[in-house]
């Protein structure tokens, strides 16, 4: 609950002219400092007066909080408050990083336009991580020279693995969207992931295919990198636990242009559903070639299936009917705040926001809430983020688990022509 600050200056008030705060009837009252001379409480009697005030407060059911609790807040922050972002902004995966940057920048613009945090503006320093883990490491080292309160990092898991030692060394709250489930098990208390990950998808996607769609003969086609093969391996395990065996398991190189052989194998195997796992560019090719080969087997994929880059390069017939399960996308929301976000970001950057833009936007507001409460001490911010519970983001509510994972809600989307439609939301088991 938000608390309202007001100055109390009434004769007879128990907290009159003391640098303390009184919490009463849901209001936090800021009290003026005692004068050193003239009318008011004498400084040399301050300790005794404080004791009386505390006694009065306890008797009256009033909470008295000392000044140092307020001083721990925004007053200890530099101006401007430094934040940092390192994501791929060039290379073949630049569109992913651009979404992250757009989400953070839009949130900062909105926060600063509303007065910042305690009157102090946020300032973002940005480094291009490219597609290289080495470059990602170097970019983080450069950013740490600016002493950021929080670092926002990549959706590319090898980047995060490479940057982990710097995070531990420098002790900085580190927010990222890399999807490798093992990132949460590195034992780094500074890590916070604000997007759904492969472990959740590997459990929930096969369950949705078997239990909701009632499919019995699944096939998987995935990009042959850490992302695709890791997800493929874990999904196989879940299918096996459900008593369902894959009829085909196919992969392709990240730069491959022809997946027709793999798709033909899947058709010959008698699959009743195809799970497609890859980046927007290669998923686009899979969906195009599926249609060209006359394969009408239902498709379930990751968020790439409903991503703007994929849909921009597919016809309505090629995209129609394909399902995606993953992070939440804002375009389908009827909420006015979400609609304003979509319009504002699209107008400014000429790129409609996706699930990553939403995640980084929400993470920025989480950081804002933490700084408002505890100031800019990194450990205090980290501890506050670790307490996150029922934080309302643009589309979902976030809760920190013991591993620092914050997102536990996934969207199920179906393309209607080239327009994604929200079918339902599903939650990680146990949430």
C-alpha positions, 0 to 999 in steps of 0.5 A: 500500500502506498503511504502519503507523506505530510508535514505535521506542525501542530502544538501538542502533537506527540511527534512535534518538531522531531525528525521522526515519522509517525504511522497512524491511520495508514499515513506516514507523517514526516515531522520537522527537525527541532530547532536548536534555539527558540520555541520548541524542544531543546536539543539537550533534552532530545533523548528524554523527549524521544523516550516519552514520544515512544511511550506515547506512541506505543500507548496510542497504537502509533508506530514511531520510526527513526530518521535513519529508516528514511535516510536509507531511501532515495537520499543515498542515491546519486543523481542521476541514478545509474542503470546499465544494459548490455544486450545484442544490438547488432548481428543476426539476433539484434532484434531480440536485444532491440526489444529489450532496450526499447522496453527499458528505455520506455520505462525510464522515459515514463518514470523520468517524465513523472519526476524520477525517483524521489526527484532523481532521474534515471540514466541508462548506459548501454553496451552492444553485446553482439552475438558473442559471449566474449563481447558480452563479457567485455561490455559488462566490464565496461558498464561496471566502470559506471557503478550501476545500481542494477544491470539489465542483461541478455536473453542469450544464455551463453552471455549470462554464463560468461558474465556470471563471474563478474556479477559475483565479483562486483556484487550487482543486481543482475536482471536477465531473460536468458532461458537456460534453466540451469542459470538459476542453479548457479547459486548466484544471489544477484541473479533475477530472471524476469521471463519464462525459461526452458525448464518451465516450457519443457514441462508445460508445453508437452503437458499442454499438447498431451493433456489439453490438445489430446495429441499422442504422436508428437514430433520435434524440430528444433534449431541445433544450438544450446537453446533449441537442443536443450529445450528439445532434450527436456521436452522429450523427458516430459513426454516420456513421463507422460507415457508418450513417445516421440515419433520423430526428432529433427534439428537444423543448423541456425543458418540452414535455409532448407528444412524440407527433408526434416519436415518430410521425415516428420510427415512420414512418421505419422506425427499428429503435432509438430513442436517447433523450437527456434529463433524467429528467422528459422521458425519462419522458414519452417512454417513456410516450407511446411505449407509448401509441402502440403503438411497440415499437421498442427504446429505448437512452438515457442514465442517465435511463432507469434513474433512480429519478425516471423509474422511480417515474413509469413502469409496469412495462410502460412501463419494461420492456426499455429500455436505458441506458448511462452512469454506474454505479448502485449498486442492482444491485450485490451488493457488501456495501459498495455495498449498505450505501451504498444502504441508509444513504443511502436510510434517511437521505435517503429518496432512493435513490442514483444514479450521481451520488451514487456519483460524488460519494461516490467523489470525496470518498474520493479527496480524503481519500486525497490529503490523507492523503498531501500535506496541505491545500496546494491545489496539492499536492492538485491534483497528487496528484489528477492522479496518480490511478491505479487508485483503487478506488471503490464500483463502478469504478476511476478513473484520471486522464487528461491532461485530468483525466477520472477515469471511463472505465467505463460501465454498460449497464443494462436495465429488467426491469419497473421494476428496472434490471439490469446487462447489462455494463460497457464502457470508453472506448476506450484504457482 
